[in-house]
């Protein structure tokens, strides 16, 4: 075995959460020794909708990272109710659609430019005492951040259970040719055939002539088979040709059931911490935010990074997590979703709030809920 190498921080996972953690740590202390590990080489694909919402763009800008290129910009956001009614609007801040192989590589390169190092390695063991954490008997660090996705090895090795049932969504996605004249809108369409929890299709156009198309639903649904997912994707997105399009499956651990954010000196972020919005399936924003918070805690609170990170995460997301958990079951009703979209189409303020809750970390106020209720009849 090679000798154990010492680091200030080791990040497991080179996606948005992991890169944000490394960048944040190095912004706090540029001379920190930061290592990023991932089981795949730089530029690997990650199954995702590829939408980079304005809220995520703003968080990246706070880290000094430019998210996308002009050709990748979105022209708007469109929400479609189960009854087919749709409402769209231009975002006040630019959003993008960037294939994850490209997006993740850009963020990792930004982390490397900031001073991080990168190695391709699968993590198989995590051992910690009161002062440090050792990975694979090879790397020792004051803090380890688990940013290794929905099937996180770090989470499992820390004894934290995986999401199941309604707290876990399953989805498929592929790239279909973009129809001629289609607007560059980020489109989310909720399904009229509700099966419990998150059930929706999406179409996010890329800059290369294809559109990221997919469908997701709760794994608690009676039938959440691949055949069912593909059937509903085709039926809800009739303008897109699925013939010959390879469809890849993935899982989305939703915020309605979350592990402990920290176990000793090991911090969980992004999908590994089940930080995916249960209304929209959006996870990149929370991945970037949680990664940045964890990276800062690792450097600024080296004696107790776990409590520091847990406090910071709760300060940012607790209100939203409590509210979305309480409201999660009402999205089983097509009537509720139809009312919400109808109200958002009539009231620009409600549309903006809906976007902020679905793509950011906002919550509905009592006034918002009252205005939604007025549109129920």
C-alpha positions in Angstrom: 0.0 0.0 0.0 1.2 3.5 -0.7 1.8 5.8 2.3 -1.1 7.7 3.6 -1.3 11.2 2.2 -2.6 14.1 4.3 -5.1 16.7 3.0 -7.1 19.5 4.5 -10.2 18.3 2.6 -11.0 15.3 0.4 -14.1 15.6 -1.7 -15.6 12.4 -3.1 -17.5 13.1 -6.3 -16.7 15.5 -9.1 -20.2 16.8 -10.0 -21.5 20.2 -9.2 -21.7 19.6 -5.5 -18.2 18.3 -5.3 -16.6 21.0 -7.4 -18.6 23.7 -5.6 -17.2 22.3 -2.3 -13.6 22.4 -3.5 -14.0 25.9 -5.0 -15.6 27.2 -1.8 -12.9 25.8 0.4 -10.1 27.3 -1.7 -11.8 30.7 -1.8 -11.8 30.6 2.0 -8.2 29.5 2.2 -6.3 29.4 -1.1 -3.4 27.4 0.3 -5.6 24.6 1.5 -4.7 21.1 0.3 -7.9 19.9 -1.4 -8.3 16.6 -3.3 -11.3 15.6 -5.5 -11.9 11.9 -6.1 -14.3 10.4 -8.7 -14.7 6.9 -10.0 -14.9 8.2 -13.5 -12.5 10.4 -15.6 -13.2 14.1 -16.2 -15.9 14.6 -18.8 -18.1 11.6 -17.9 -21.8 11.8 -18.6 -24.3 12.1 -15.7 -28.0 11.3 -16.3 -29.8 14.6 -15.7 -32.3 17.0 -17.2 -29.3 19.4 -17.9 -31.2 22.5 -16.9 -29.1 25.1 -15.1 -31.7 27.4 -13.5 -31.1 31.1 -12.9 -30.9 30.4 -9.2 -28.0 27.9 -9.8 -26.3 30.4 -12.1 -26.4 33.1 -9.3 -24.8 30.7 -6.8 -22.0 29.8 -9.3 -21.4 33.5 -9.8 -20.9 34.0 -6.1 -18.2 31.3 -6.4 -16.6 33.3 -9.2 -17.6 30.7 -11.9 -19.2 31.5 -15.2 -21.9 28.9 -15.8 -22.5 28.9 -19.6 -22.1 30.3 -23.0 -24.5 32.6 -24.9 -25.7 29.8 -27.3 -26.7 27.7 -24.2 -29.1 30.3 -22.8 -32.8 29.7 -22.3 -35.4 32.0 -23.7 -37.9 31.2 -20.9 -39.6 28.7 -18.6 -42.9 27.0 -19.3 -45.0 25.0 -16.9 -47.8 22.7 -18.1 -50.6 21.5 -15.9 -52.1 18.0 -15.9 -55.1 19.3 -17.9 -52.7 20.7 -20.6 -53.0 24.4 -19.7 -49.6 26.0 -19.9 -48.0 29.2 -18.7 -44.6 30.6 -19.6 -42.5 33.6 -18.8 -39.0 35.0 -19.4 -36.7 34.6 -16.4 -35.2 37.8 -14.9 -31.8 36.1 -14.7 -30.4 33.9 -17.4 -30.7 30.1 -17.2 -29.0 27.5 -19.4 -29.3 24.0 -20.7 -25.8 22.4 -20.7 -25.2 18.6 -21.1 -23.8 17.4 -17.8 -20.6 15.9 -19.4 -19.8 19.5 -20.4 -21.1 21.3 -17.4 -19.4 19.1 -14.8 -16.1 19.3 -16.7 -16.2 23.1 -16.7 -16.9 23.1 -12.9 -14.1 20.6 -12.2 -11.7 22.6 -14.3 -12.6 25.7 -12.3 -11.9 23.8 -9.1 -8.5 22.7 -10.5 -7.7 26.2 -11.5 -8.4 27.3 -7.9 -5.8 24.8 -6.7 -7.6 21.5 -6.1 -6.1 18.2 -7.3 -8.1 15.4 -9.0 -7.7 11.6 -9.1 -9.8 8.9 -10.6 -10.5 6.5 -7.8 -13.5 4.6 -6.3 -13.9 5.0 -2.5 -14.4 1.6 -0.8 -13.7 2.4 2.9 -14.1 5.3 5.2 -12.6 5.2 8.7 -12.6 8.2 11.1 -11.5 9.1 14.6 -12.0 12.3 16.4 -9.3 14.2 14.5 -9.4 12.9 10.9 -10.9 10.6 8.2 -9.0 8.0 6.2 -10.3 6.8 2.8 -9.2 3.5 1.3 -6.3 3.4 3.8 -4.6 5.9 1.5 -5.9 9.5 2.0 -6.2 11.2 5.4 -8.1 14.5 5.7 -9.5 16.7 8.4 -12.8 16.6 6.6 -14.3 14.5 3.9 -17.3 15.6 1.8 -19.5 13.0 0.2 -20.7 14.4 -3.1 -21.0 11.1 -4.9 -24.6 11.2 -6.1 -27.8 9.4 -5.4 -26.2 6.0 -5.0 -23.5 7.5 -2.7 -20.9 5.1 -1.4 -19.9 7.5 1.3 -23.5 7.8 2.6 -23.8 4.0 2.7 -20.4 3.6 4.4 -21.5 6.1 7.0 -24.5 3.8 7.8 -27.1 6.3 6.4 -30.1 4.5 4.7 -31.0 5.1 1.1 -34.3 6.8 0.1 -37.2 4.5 -0.8 -40.8 4.6 -1.9 -42.3 8.1 -2.3 -39.1 9.6 -1.1 -37.3 8.3 -4.2 -38.1 9.1 -7.8 -37.1 7.1 -10.9 -36.6 8.6 -14.3 -35.4 8.1 -17.8 -33.9 10.6 -20.2 -32.5 10.8 -23.7 -31.7 13.3 -26.5 -34.3 13.7 -29.2 -33.8 16.0 -32.3 -35.2 19.4 -31.5 -38.3 20.1 -33.6 -38.0 22.9 -36.2 -39.0 26.3 -34.7 -39.3 25.0 -31.1 -38.6 27.8 -28.6 -35.6 27.5 -26.3 -37.8 27.0 -23.3 -37.3 24.9 -20.2 -40.6 22.9 -20.2 -42.0 20.9 -17.3 -45.3 19.0 -17.8 -47.0 17.4 -14.9 -48.8 14.1 -15.6 -52.6 13.8 -15.4 -52.2 10.1 -14.6 -51.1 10.7 -11.0 -49.3 7.7 -9.4 -48.4 9.4 -6.1 -45.7 12.0 -5.6 -43.6 13.4 -8.4 -45.0 12.5 -11.9 -43.8 14.8 -14.8 -42.2 15.0 -18.2 -39.6 17.5 -19.3 -38.1 18.9 -22.5 -35.0 21.0 -22.2 -33.4 22.1 -25.5 -29.6 22.1 -25.8 -27.5 24.2 -28.1 -26.5 21.3 -30.3 -29.8 20.7 -32.0 -31.1 18.1 -29.6 -33.5 18.3 -26.7 -33.1 16.5 -23.4 -36.4 14.7 -23.0 -37.5 12.5 -20.1 -40.1 11.4 -17.5 -39.9 10.8 -13.8 -42.2 9.4 -11.2 -42.2 8.2 -7.6 -40.8 4.8 -7.0 -43.7 4.3 -4.6 -46.1 4.2 -7.6 -47.6 0.7 -8.3 -46.1 0.6 -11.8 -42.8 2.5 -12.1 -41.3 0.2 -14.6 -39.1 1.4 -17.4 -41.8 0.5 -20.0 -44.3 2.8 -18.1 -41.8 5.6 -17.9 -41.1 5.4 -21.6 -44.8 5.2 -22.5 -45.7 8.3 -20.5 -42.7 10.2 -21.9 -43.9 9.6 -25.4 -47.5 10.5 -24.6 -46.7 13.7 -22.8 -44.1 14.9 -25.3 -45.8 14.1 -28.6 -43.8 16.7 -30.5 -40.5 14.7 -30.0 -39.4 11.7 -31.8 -38.3 8.9 -29.4 -37.6 6.3 -32.1 -34.0 5.2 -31.9 -33.3 7.5 -28.9 -31.3 5.7 -26.2 -33.0 6.2 -22.9 -31.0 6.0 -19.7 -32.5 5.5 -16.2 -31.5 7.2 -12.9 -32.8 7.9 -9.4 -33.7 11.1 -7.6 -33.6 11.0 -3.8 -36.1 13.7 -2.7 -35.8 16.1 0.3 -38.9 14.5 1.9 -36.5 12.0 3.5 -32.9 13.0 4.2 -30.0 11.4 6.0 -28.0 13.2 8.7 -26.1 15.9 6.9 -22.9 15.1 8.8 -21.6 12.0 10.5 -18.5 13.1 12.5 -16.1 14.7 10.1 -17.9 13.3 7.0 -20.4 15.8 5.4 -23.0 14.8 2.8 -24.0 17.2 0.0 -26.2 17.3 -3.1 -27.9 14.1 -4.2 -25.9 12.2 -1.6 -27.8 14.2 1.0 -31.2 13.7 -0.8 -31.4 17.4 -1.7 -33.7 17.1 -4.7 -36.8 19.3 -4.9 -39.9 17.0 -4.7 -42.0 19.3 -6.8 -39.7 19.7 -9.8 -36.9 17.2 -9.5 -34.4 20.1 -9.5 -31.1 19.2 -7.8 -28.3 21.2 -9.2 -29.1 24.4 -7.3 -29.1 22.6 -3.9 -26.0 20.6 -4.9 -24.0 23.8 -5.5 -25.3 25.6 -2.4 -24.8 22.6 -0.1 -21.3 21.9 -1.6 -20.3 25.5 -1.1 -21.6 25.5 2.5 -19.7 22.2 3.3 -16.5 23.5 1.7 -16.6 26.7 3.8 -17.4 24.7 7.0 -14.4 22.4 6.4 -12.0 25.3 6.3 -13.6 27.7 8.8 -14.5 25.2 11.4 -11.8 22.6 11.2 -12.3 21.3 14.8 -16.1 20.8 14.3 -17.0 20.9 10.6 -20.1 18.7 11.0 -22.1 20.9 13.4 -21.0 24.0 11.4 -22.2 22.6 8.1 -25.5 21.2 9.6 -26.3 24.7 11.0 -25.5 26.4 7.8 -27.6 23.9 5.7 -30.5 24.3 8.1 -30.4 28.1 8.0 -30.6 27.9 4.2 -33.1 25.1 3.6 -35.0 24.2 6.8 -38.1 26.3 6.1 -38.4 25.0 2.5 -37.8 21.4 3.5 -40.4 21.6 6.3 -43.0 23.2 3.9 -42.4 20.9 0.9 -42.6 17.9 3.2 -46.0 19.1 4.4 -47.3 19.9 0.9 -45.8 16.9 -0.9 -48.9 14.8 -0.8 -51.2 17.4 -2.3 -49.4 17.1 -5.6 -51.1 13.7 -5.9 -54.1 15.7 -7.0 -54.4 16.9 -10.6 -57.0 19.4 -9.4 -54.4 21.0 -7.1 -51.8 21.2 -9.9 -54.3 22.5 -12.4 -55.3 25.3 -9.9 -51.6 26.2 -9.2 -50.8 26.6 -12.9 -54.0 28.5 -13.7 -53.2 30.9 -10.8 -49.7 31.3 -12.0 -50.9 32.2 -15.4 -53.2 34.9 -14.0 -50.8 36.3 -11.4 -47.2 37.0 -12.4 -46.2 37.3 -8.7 -47.4 33.7 -8.1 -45.6 32.5 -11.2 -42.3 34.0 -9.9 -42.9 32.4 -6.5 -43.6 29.0 -8.1 -40.3 29.2 -9.9 -38.4 30.3 -6.8 -39.9 27.4 -4.8 -39.4 24.8 -7.5 -35.9 25.9 -8.7 -34.5 27.7 -5.6 -34.9 27.7 -1.9 -38.0 29.9 -1.4 -41.2 29.0 0.4 -44.9 29.9 -0.2 -46.2 32.6 2.2 -49.7 32.5 3.7 -50.6 35.3 1.2 -49.4 33.1 -1.7 -51.5 30.2 -0.5 -54.5 32.4 -0.2 -54.1 33.8 -3.7 -53.8 30.2 -5.0 -57.0 29.3 -3.2 -58.9 32.1 -4.8 -58.2 30.6 -8.2 -59.6 27.2 -7.2 -63.1 28.0 -8.4 
